[in-house]
Amino acid sequence: MSNPAVTYEREMVPALFRPWVASLLDLARPVPGEHLLDLACGTGIVARMAAPRVAPGGRVVGVDLNPDMLGVAQVEGALEGLDIEWKQGRLEVLPFAEAEFDLALCQHGLQFVPDRAAALGEARRVLRDDGRLALAAWRGLDHHPFWSRFNDVLMELMGIPALAAPFELGEASDIESLLRGAGFRDISIQARSMPAVFHDPASFVAMEVDVIAAANPATQHLDDRARAELTRAAEARMADALRDQTRDGQVVVPMHSHLVLARMQALPA
Ligand SMILES: C[S@@+](CC[C@H](N)C(=O)[O-])C[C@H]1O[C@@H](n2cnc3c(N)ncnc32)[C@H](O)[C@@H]1O
């Protein structure tokens, strides 16, 4: 059986996740010596790109509930010669003591957490009094017509909106009230857009179906046979939409995200 976390790292991270990390880090501004936590780290691209910024003397920890994603994170981090701790855990019950971190980062992870208020309460608990949180969350499916079509197809085939979860925290007002409710202050939210570029139109749908199992707890039960049948049916239904997004042999999909910075305390005026 293929490992969706490996496909995620190979196909999705370069197209959808790595391109956003620099913007998130520019907002969060990690500095040498800081203790940094990557929440819902997946295969660890944020932690891995942030680690050189807190050296020397810093500490980087990635936490995620999926052990397969953490396994890939461990291998990639070691290959890059980085000293990062990888911990299995849920954002709603973080396996850390109070005030262990200066900075928490969460890139496209909070939207998957059923109890987001609890997750942000936990982020606040593990941050120091002057700590900060930077997060990225895709805007809604109404801003992403291609993914909306793909989601409709998966709904038709599987009976669940398997691509809805990534886009479920799309409203800036929802993000702000969640952060305020968890006790964060000085909240800034900006909307940014960037294209996702996938290099192989022929395998695009198969790859997507594969990684859905890694990113979405609701679909992690699919076996190889179920995934192959689903892929064939989805490829037929997505052919026109995929052709519309294909330019010069690449699938190019505009992506829209909110980038958010929040602090534990308001800065002095
Ligand atoms: C789309 S991936 C993003 C991963 C990573 N931040 C990145 O930028 O590549 C979402 C991740 O959230 C994790 N996740 C979902 N619910 C979670 C929870 N309740 N606690 C911890 N991690 C969770 C999944 O296992 C998955 O690795």
PDBQT file of the ligand as one rigid body, heavy atoms in Angstrom, charges set to zero:
ROOT
HETATM    1  C1  LIG A 301      -2.772  20.101   5.028  1.00  0.00    +0.000 C 
HETATM    2  S1  LIG A 301      -1.762  19.382   6.238  1.00  0.00    +0.000 S 
HETATM    3  C2  LIG A 301      -0.677  20.778   6.600  1.00  0.00    +0.000 C 
HETATM    4  C3  LIG A 301       0.638  20.300   7.121  1.00  0.00    +0.000 C 
HETATM    5  C4  LIG A 301       1.739  21.346   7.239  1.00  0.00    +0.000 C 
HETATM    6  N1  LIG A 301       1.400  22.415   8.181  1.00  0.00    +0.000 N 
HETATM    7  C5  LIG A 301       2.153  21.919   5.914  1.00  0.00    +0.000 C 
HETATM    8  O1  LIG A 301       2.155  23.157   5.750  1.00  0.00    +0.000 OA
HETATM    9  O2  LIG A 301       2.522  21.125   5.014  1.00  0.00    +0.000 OA
HETATM   10  C6  LIG A 301      -2.781  19.324   7.674  1.00  0.00    +0.000 C 
HETATM   11  C7  LIG A 301      -2.190  18.534   8.836  1.00  0.00    +0.000 C 
HETATM   12  O3  LIG A 301      -3.024  18.707   9.981  1.00  0.00    +0.000 OA
HETATM   13  C8  LIG A 301      -2.929  17.527  10.767  1.00  0.00    +0.000 C 
HETATM   14  N2  LIG A 301      -4.029  17.519  11.724  1.00  0.00    +0.000 N 
HETATM   15  C9  LIG A 301      -5.350  17.463  11.464  1.00  0.00    +0.000 A 
HETATM   16  N3  LIG A 301      -6.062  17.494  12.606  1.00  0.00    +0.000 NA
HETATM   17  C10 LIG A 301      -5.167  17.585  13.623  1.00  0.00    +0.000 A 
HETATM   18  C11 LIG A 301      -5.276  17.656  15.059  1.00  0.00    +0.000 A 
HETATM   19  N4  LIG A 301      -6.474  17.656  15.648  1.00  0.00    +0.000 N 
HETATM   20  N5  LIG A 301      -4.151  17.730  15.795  1.00  0.00    +0.000 NA
HETATM   21  C12 LIG A 301      -2.919  17.715  15.189  1.00  0.00    +0.000 A 
HETATM   22  N6  LIG A 301      -2.756  17.655  13.837  1.00  0.00    +0.000 NA
HETATM   23  C13 LIG A 301      -3.864  17.594  13.072  1.00  0.00    +0.000 A 
HETATM   24  C14 LIG A 301      -2.968  16.420   9.719  1.00  0.00    +0.000 C 
HETATM   25  O4  LIG A 301      -2.468  15.209  10.239  1.00  0.00    +0.000 OA
HETATM   26  C15 LIG A 301      -2.088  17.035   8.621  1.00  0.00    +0.000 C 
HETATM   27  O5  LIG A 301      -0.743  16.625   8.758  1.00  0.00    +0.000 OA
ENDROOT
TORSDOF 0
